[in-house]
Amino acid sequence: MGNIVIALINLFCGLLFIGLAIPLYKEKVEMNYLYGVRFPKSFKSEENWYKINKYGAKRMMFWSIPLVGIGLVLLFLPPLSEEALAILSFAPLIVLIPAFESYLYSRKL
């Protein structure tokens, strides 16, 4: 039972992150204070907004692939120990990597 719950959480989060990233990558989201990569440099110009959000979305989609993979693999593995499941339950924090990469990118602009 534990594998399935953690698998579904990872699958859901990975697919959610990809779904949220697609409009940003396609530059469909105008500058706002709720949705997108919102660093001070993002609000300096519309050009910065779209560049930073496109880069951030691309990195988010890239890092979401392993999350979906973890979820799929967990569906087919025999039951794991509680310790292993506890560690894998933190996998959605992978979203911090593209956030940091986006921050570094925004500093270069």
C-alpha positions in Angstrom: 0.0 0.0 0.0 2.8 2.4 0.9 4.5 2.1 -2.5 1.3 2.9 -4.3 0.6 6.1 -2.3 4.2 7.4 -2.8 4.1 6.4 -6.4 0.9 8.3 -7.0 2.1 11.4 -5.2 5.3 11.4 -7.3 3.4 10.8 -10.5 0.8 13.5 -9.7 3.5 16.1 -8.7 5.6 15.3 -11.8 2.7 15.7 -14.1 1.4 18.8 -12.3 4.8 20.5 -12.6 4.9 19.7 -16.3 1.4 20.9 -16.8 2.2 24.2 -14.9 5.4 24.7 -16.9 3.9 24.3 -20.4 2.1 27.7 -20.5 5.2 29.4 -19.2 7.4 27.7 -21.8 5.0 28.7 -24.5 5.1 32.3 -23.2 1.3 32.3 -22.6 1.5 33.8 -19.1 1.7 37.6 -18.9 3.6 39.2 -16.1 1.8 38.7 -12.8 2.4 38.2 -9.1 0.8 34.8 -8.7 2.0 32.4 -11.4 5.5 32.0 -12.9 9.1 32.5 -11.9 8.9 35.7 -9.8 12.3 37.0 -9.0 12.9 40.8 -8.9 14.8 40.6 -12.2 11.7 39.0 -13.8 9.7 42.2 -13.2 12.3 44.5 -14.7 10.9 44.1 -18.2 8.5 41.9 -20.2 11.5 40.5 -22.1 13.1 39.4 -18.8 9.8 37.9 -17.7 9.4 35.7 -20.7 13.1 34.7 -20.9 13.3 33.7 -17.2 9.9 31.9 -17.2 10.7 30.1 -20.4 14.1 28.9 -19.0 12.5 28.0 -15.7 9.7 26.1 -17.4 12.2 24.1 -19.5 14.2 23.2 -16.4 11.0 22.3 -14.5 9.9 20.0 -17.2 13.3 18.4 -17.3 13.4 17.8 -13.6 9.9 16.5 -13.5 10.7 13.6 -15.8 12.7 11.8 -13.0 9.8 12.4 -10.7 7.4 10.7 -13.0 9.9 7.9 -13.5 10.2 7.4 -9.8 6.4 7.2 -9.6 6.2 4.7 -12.4 8.9 2.5 -11.1 7.4 2.4 -7.6 4.1 1.1 -9.0 5.9 -2.1 -10.1 8.3 -2.6 -7.3 7.6 -5.0 -4.4 6.8 -3.3 -1.1 9.7 -1.1 0.1 10.8 -0.5 3.6 9.4 2.4 5.5 12.7 4.2 5.5 13.0 3.9 1.7 9.4 5.2 1.3 10.1 8.1 3.7 13.1 9.1 1.5 11.1 8.8 -1.7 8.3 10.9 -0.3 10.6 13.9 -0.5 11.2 13.4 -4.2 8.8 16.2 -5.1 11.3 18.6 -3.5 13.2 18.1 -6.8 11.3 21.3 -7.8 13.9 23.3 -5.8 16.6 22.4 -8.3 14.9 24.2 -11.3 14.0 27.1 -9.0 17.7 27.5 -8.1 18.7 27.1 -11.7 16.2 29.8 -12.7 17.5 32.1 -10.0 21.1 31.7 -11.3 19.9 32.3 -14.9 18.0 35.5 -13.8 21.2 36.9 -12.3 23.0 36.6 -15.6 20.5 38.8 -17.4 
